[in-house]
Amino acid sequence: MRILMAAVGRFGRGRVRGAHERALFDRYARRISPPLVLKEVTEVHALPPGERKKREAKRLLAAVPEGAAVVVLDEGGRTLTSAAFARRIGGWRDSGVGNLAFLIGGTDGLDESVIGRADLVLSLGSMTWPHLLVRGMLAEQIYRAQTILSGHPYHRG
């Protein structure tokens, strides 16, 4: 199963901003097989928040491959244990889903059109996390899910 992460914002190519968060993301993304693909969607700060969310939604949804299962990260979503998250991914894989897309919104959250497209609305907890850090945390959980599904000892929970 191919896995895509589409996220609003950028790590900051060639700049210090986001360097540590990028390193965390890369550490786990390269361990995932096949490799995790990151698609960054640019923010348009000049627009009012409602219009910006709609534009970001169009760009995020355009990145989703045809027939993909979609997981949207949202503070109002479900919290899952790592094992339950792995079972969910394994269920999609075993049912023949070829693509899995994780969508991360911008600072104003996600438009309802994105949440409505989700097969799973997921929360990483009730705390607020920096969007660049969420990428690394999510990449680690995807890697952990793969190790759980393969019986690898990485996850000892």
QUICOR-V714718 format. One record per residue. BURIAL is b if it has 24 or more other C-alpha atoms within 12 Angstrom, else e. D_FIRST is the distance of its C-alpha to the first C-alpha in Angstrom with 2 decimals. Layout:
burial d_first
BURIAL D_FIRST
BURIAL D_FIRST
//
This chain:
burial d_first
b 0.00
b 3.80
b 6.44
b 9.94
b 13.18
b 16.08
b 19.42
b 23.05
b 25.19
b 25.09
b 25.30
e 28.34
e 28.10
e 31.01
e 32.56
e 33.01
e 31.55
b 28.17
e 28.33
e 27.93
b 25.17
b 23.33
e 23.91
e 22.47
b 19.29
b 19.03
e 19.80
b 16.62
b 14.27
e 15.01
e 14.28
b 10.61
e 8.47
e 7.30
e 10.00
b 10.17
b 11.84
b 15.00
b 16.85
b 20.34
b 22.51
b 26.22
b 28.64
e 31.84
e 34.40
e 37.30
e 36.21
e 37.22
e 34.51
e 33.90
e 33.54
b 31.37
b 28.92
b 28.84
b 28.22
b 25.47
b 23.87
b 23.98
b 22.38
b 19.57
b 18.85
e 19.16
b 16.27
b 13.82
b 11.92
e 13.24
e 11.93
b 9.77
b 10.44
b 12.83
b 14.22
b 17.62
b 19.62
b 23.21
b 26.16
e 26.81
e 23.45
e 22.79
e 22.86
e 20.73
e 21.17
b 18.51
b 18.25
e 17.99
b 15.27
b 13.28
e 14.17
b 13.04
b 9.45
b 9.74
e 11.36
b 8.83
e 6.25
e 9.52
e 10.75
e 8.39
e 6.88
b 4.74
b 5.48
b 7.02
b 10.40
b 13.05
b 16.54
b 19.60
b 22.97
b 26.18
b 29.40
b 30.48
b 27.36
b 25.32
b 26.77
e 26.66
e 24.69
b 21.64
b 22.21
e 22.76
b 19.35
b 17.58
b 15.92
b 16.86
b 19.58
b 19.41
b 22.30
b 22.45
e 26.02
e 29.27
e 30.15
e 29.56
e 27.51
e 27.71
b 24.82
b 24.26
b 24.21
b 21.70
b 19.07
b 19.72
b 19.98
b 16.66
b 14.95
b 16.84
b 15.75
b 11.99
b 12.97
b 15.28
b 12.82
b 10.83
b 14.36
b 15.52
b 12.91
e 13.83
e 17.51
e 18.19
e 21.45
e 20.40
e 20.57
e 23.97
e 24.34
//
